[in-house]
Structures are given as C-alpha cells and as structure tokens.
Amino acid sequence: MEGLGQYHNRWCLPPGLWGSGMLDNMTTIIAAGLFVLSVASGMLGLGVAFAAVPFLGFFLADLVHQVQPLSLFLNGVTALFAVFGFAKSGLVAWREALMLAAVTTVMAPFGAWLAQYTAQTWLWGIYLLAVVCLAWRMFQKEMPKDPAAAPVAPNLKLALMLAGPISILAGLLGVGPGFLLMPALILVGYEPKRAAGINSVAVTPPSFSSLIPHLSTMQVDLQFGAILVVVGAVGSFIGARMTSLFVSGKRLKQMFGVLIVVMTAYKLFQILSK
C-alpha cells in the first residue's frame, strides 16, 4: 500500500480514484489528448512540451516537479521522431541544425535550474507573455516580395545569437526551446518547412539536457510516462510526414499561432477562475 500511495500523490486526482476504472479512463483521455497535440507539434517541427505544459497542468498539480520534467522528456522524444519525418523528405539542413543544437543544449539547463527557485505564478505569467508576443509575430502579414529581387540568405548568425536566450527562457518554462526557436528561424529568413526541419533537430538534445536539474526532485509515474512517450512518438512522426507532404508554409505558420493561443487561453481561464 505504501507504493500505491506514493503513486497516488503524484496525480492531481481525488482520493479513491486510484485503482479504479476511472483512472484508466483518465489515462486514456490524457493519452488521446497528447496524441492530438503531438501530431500538431510534429507538423510544426516542435517537441510537444509547449502544448503539453498547459494540457498536463489540467491533470497534474505541481508544475515544476510533475508537469515540467514529464513535458521535457516528451518534448525530446516527440522532436526526435519529428526529425525522422522531416529528414525523410530532405527538409533538414543538418549543418545549421547541429550548430543551433549545440547552443540550445548548453543553455537550456540554466533556465531549468532557475525554475527550481521561481514561484509558479511567475512561471505561468512569463509563459503567457511569451505566447502573446509569439502569436502577434506569427499573425503579422508578410511584406510582398519583389519577384525580380535576388533571394536573401537566412541570417544564421542572428539565429545562433537568439538561440541562447530563447533556450534559457524555454528551460525556465519547462517547454523546450522549439516553440520560440521555430518562429525565430522564420523571422531570420528560413522558409517555414525548412525552419520546422531545422527546429526539430535543434530542440531534441536540449529537451533532455534541461531534465538534469529536475532529476533529483521530479515526481513522475514511470508507467504513465511510458504510455505518453509511445503515443507522443507516433503522433509526432505522423505530423511531420503530413507537413512534408500536404501542408504549405503559410498554413504552417497559421496553425502554429492558433494552437498555442487556444491552449494557453484555456489555461489562463483555469488560473483566473480559481
């Protein structure tokens, strides 16, 4: 019974629910929701954490010790399987991706360490502010390009400079750097599909390196986590293949903006209604 109690305390579920059919139903609901989010994030070349944080926050009580470590691990797995999907279509620029991955992997753990000493209210506030800024940039209309003008090469140096602070902020929020790095790559000149392919590589290792500060304090049921990992991996691979084959770059940007706004608006409503 002691072990059972330990697992029960890791869930934001009422007493008496553990061991019942209702818990299985809850796991099914969470897994189904994560699958949908993983398909969407895979289409964008992201790990799922940016959407998994508010989603898992509906069911798990502790942001820093439950939601963030589970979301970060899921982020790494889903981003990795998105890499396979984009690489199959030749959309990964490996040189740029690996250079960005080196920066994000080193910098992200600093943010995750800061999260251990930051109040959860501040973390949610920073998250919401980042999403608002990001959505505003994503929905801005692009200036028409002169067909006769020579194509402008993407600014890799600027992308590398932005990757550092983006990774620290993402580690602080427990979401992995992808949800901020993806629009940053678009803004410095990368075509959206290629940005998604680069992003999927760049965010995979920092998702795991950001876990390091959480290892001694995380509270995650391994069986529950394993189910979500399998579901997330399948969903992200499917999403990456869908983007490679069927989705335009313009539509990709619109989908990204809509997804983060909807998920975050619901979490904001939940916080304010308490």
C-alpha positions in Angstrom: 0.0 0.0 0.0 2.9 2.3 0.6 4.0 2.2 -3.0 0.4 2.7 -4.1 0.2 5.9 -2.0 3.4 7.2 -3.5 2.0 6.9 -7.0 -1.3 8.4 -6.0 0.3 11.5 -4.6 1.9 12.1 -8.0 -1.5 12.7 -9.6 -3.9 15.5 -9.2 -6.8 13.1 -8.7 -9.3 12.8 -5.9 -8.8 10.1 -3.2 -10.4 6.8 -4.0 -9.9 7.2 -7.8 -6.6 5.3 -7.7 -7.0 1.6 -8.7 -10.5 2.2 -10.2 -11.6 2.0 -13.8 -11.9 5.8 -13.7 -8.1 6.1 -13.5 -7.8 4.0 -16.7 -10.3 6.3 -18.3 -8.4 9.3 -17.2 -5.2 7.9 -18.7 -7.0 7.2 -21.9 -8.2 10.8 -22.1 -4.8 12.2 -21.4 -3.1 9.9 -23.9 -5.7 10.8 -26.6 -5.2 14.5 -26.0 -1.5 14.2 -26.1 -1.7 12.2 -29.4 -3.6 15.1 -31.0 -1.1 17.6 -29.6 1.9 15.5 -30.8 0.5 15.3 -34.3 0.1 19.1 -34.3 3.5 19.8 -32.8 5.2 17.3 -35.2 3.7 19.2 -38.1 5.4 22.3 -36.8 8.8 20.6 -36.1 8.4 21.1 -32.4 8.5 19.0 -29.4 5.2 18.7 -27.7 6.1 20.5 -24.4 4.8 23.9 -25.4 1.3 22.4 -25.6 1.8 19.6 -23.1 2.6 22.0 -20.2 -0.8 23.6 -20.1 -2.5 20.4 -21.1 -0.9 18.2 -18.4 -1.4 21.2 -16.0 -5.1 20.3 -16.1 -4.4 16.9 -14.5 -1.2 17.2 -12.5 -0.9 19.6 -9.6 2.8 20.5 -9.5 4.2 22.5 -12.4 7.9 22.2 -11.5 8.1 18.6 -10.2 5.5 16.8 -12.3 4.5 18.8 -15.4 7.8 20.2 -16.4 10.0 17.1 -16.2 7.4 14.9 -17.9 6.8 17.6 -20.6 10.6 18.0 -21.2 11.1 14.2 -21.7 8.1 14.1 -24.0 9.5 17.1 -25.9 12.7 15.3 -26.6 11.1 12.1 -27.8 8.5 13.8 -30.0 11.0 16.2 -31.5 13.3 13.2 -32.3 10.5 11.4 -34.2 9.6 14.6 -36.0 13.3 14.7 -37.2 12.8 11.3 -38.8 9.7 12.5 -40.6 11.3 15.7 -41.9 14.6 14.0 -42.8 12.7 11.5 -44.9 11.6 14.5 -47.1 15.0 16.2 -47.2 13.8 19.2 -45.1 16.6 19.1 -42.5 19.6 21.4 -43.1 22.0 19.4 -40.9 24.8 22.0 -40.6 22.5 24.8 -39.3 20.5 22.3 -37.2 23.5 20.9 -35.4 25.0 24.3 -34.7 21.8 25.5 -33.2 21.5 22.2 -31.2 24.9 22.9 -29.7 23.8 26.3 -28.4 20.4 25.2 -27.1 21.8 22.1 -25.4 24.3 24.1 -23.4 22.0 27.0 -22.5 18.7 25.3 -21.7 19.7 23.7 -18.3 20.4 27.1 -16.9 16.7 28.0 -17.3 15.6 24.7 -15.9 17.8 25.3 -12.8 16.3 28.8 -12.4 12.8 27.2 -12.4 13.6 25.4 -9.2 13.7 28.7 -7.4 11.0 30.7 -9.2 7.4 30.9 -8.0 4.9 29.0 -10.2 2.7 32.1 -10.6 5.7 33.9 -12.2 6.4 30.9 -14.4 2.9 30.9 -15.8 3.0 34.7 -16.2 6.2 34.5 -18.2 4.8 31.7 -20.3 1.6 33.6 -21.1 3.6 36.8 -22.0 5.9 34.8 -24.3 2.9 33.2 -26.1 1.2 36.6 -26.6 4.3 38.0 -28.2 4.8 34.9 -30.3 1.3 34.8 -31.6 1.4 38.5 -32.5 4.5 37.9 -34.6 3.0 34.8 -36.3 -0.1 36.6 -37.4 1.6 39.6 -38.9 1.2 39.9 -42.6 4.3 39.3 -44.6 5.5 42.1 -46.9 5.2 41.3 -50.6 8.4 40.2 -52.1 9.8 41.6 -55.4 9.9 38.7 -57.8 12.9 40.3 -59.6 14.9 40.6 -56.3 17.6 38.2 -55.6 16.8 35.7 -52.8 18.1 36.8 -49.3 20.1 34.1 -47.5 18.8 33.3 -44.0 20.7 35.0 -41.2 22.3 32.0 -39.4 24.4 34.2 -37.1 21.4 36.1 -35.8 19.6 32.7 -35.3 22.5 31.5 -33.2 22.6 34.7 -31.1 18.8 34.4 -30.4 19.1 30.7 -29.6 20.9 31.3 -26.3 18.3 33.5 -24.5 15.5 31.5 -26.1 16.9 28.3 -24.6 17.3 29.8 -21.2 13.7 31.1 -21.2 12.4 27.8 -22.5 14.3 25.9 -19.8 12.8 28.2 -17.2 9.3 27.5 -18.5 9.9 23.7 -18.9 8.8 23.7 -22.5 11.9 23.2 -24.6 13.1 25.9 -27.0 11.2 24.9 -30.1 8.1 27.0 -29.7 10.2 30.1 -29.6 13.0 29.0 -31.9 10.7 28.0 -34.8 9.3 31.5 -35.3 12.8 33.0 -34.8 14.1 30.9 -37.7 11.2 32.1 -39.9 11.8 35.7 -38.9 15.6 35.5 -39.8 14.7 34.2 -43.3 14.2 30.4 -43.3 11.3 29.0 -45.3 8.7 27.6 -42.8 9.0 24.0 -43.8 12.8 24.1 -43.6 12.6 26.0 -40.4 10.5 23.2 -39.0 13.0 20.6 -40.1 15.9 22.5 -38.5 14.0 23.2 -35.4 13.1 19.6 -34.8 16.8 18.7 -34.7 17.8 21.8 -32.6 15.3 21.1 -29.8 15.9 17.4 -29.3 19.1 17.4 -27.2 18.2 20.5 -25.0 15.0 18.8 -24.0 17.0 16.1 -22.4 19.7 18.3 -21.0 17.0 20.5 -19.4 15.9 17.4 -17.4 19.2 17.4 -15.4 18.2 19.9 -12.8 14.8 18.1 -12.4 16.2 14.6 -11.8 16.5 14.8 -8.0 13.1 16.3 -7.5 10.8 15.1 -10.2 7.7 13.1 -9.3 6.6 11.1 -12.3 4.8 7.7 -12.5 7.0 5.8 -14.9 4.2 3.6 -16.3 2.0 6.6 -17.0 5.0 8.4 -18.6 5.8 5.4 -20.8 2.3 5.4 -22.3 2.6 9.0 -23.1 6.0 8.6 -24.7 4.8 5.9 -27.1 1.7 8.0 -28.0 3.7 11.1 -28.5 6.4 9.5 -30.7 3.8 8.0 -33.1 1.8 11.3 -33.2 4.9 13.5 -33.9 6.1 11.3 -36.7 2.7 11.3 -38.4 2.6 15.1 -38.0 6.0 15.6 -39.6 5.1 13.5 -42.6 1.8 15.4 -43.0 3.6 18.7 -43.2 6.2 17.3 -45.6 3.6 16.1 -48.0 0.5 18.2 -47.7 0.9 21.5 -45.7 2.0 24.8 -47.2 4.5 27.1 -45.3 1.8 29.8 -44.9 -0.7 27.4 -43.5 2.0 26.0 -41.1 2.5 29.5 -39.6 -1.2 30.0 -39.1 -1.7 26.6 -37.5 1.2 27.3 -35.1 -0.3 30.6 -33.9 -3.8 29.1 -33.4 -2.7 26.1 -31.5 -0.7 28.0 -28.9 -3.3 30.7 -28.4 -6.1 28.2 -27.8 -4.2 26.0 -25.4 -2.8 29.0 -23.4 -6.2 30.8 -23.3 -7.8 27.8 -21.7 -5.0 27.6 -19.1 -5.4 31.3 -18.4 -9.1 30.8 -17.9 -8.4 28.0 -15.5 -5.9 30.1 -13.4 -8.2 33.1 -13.2 -11.3 31.0 -12.3 -9.6 29.5 -9.2 
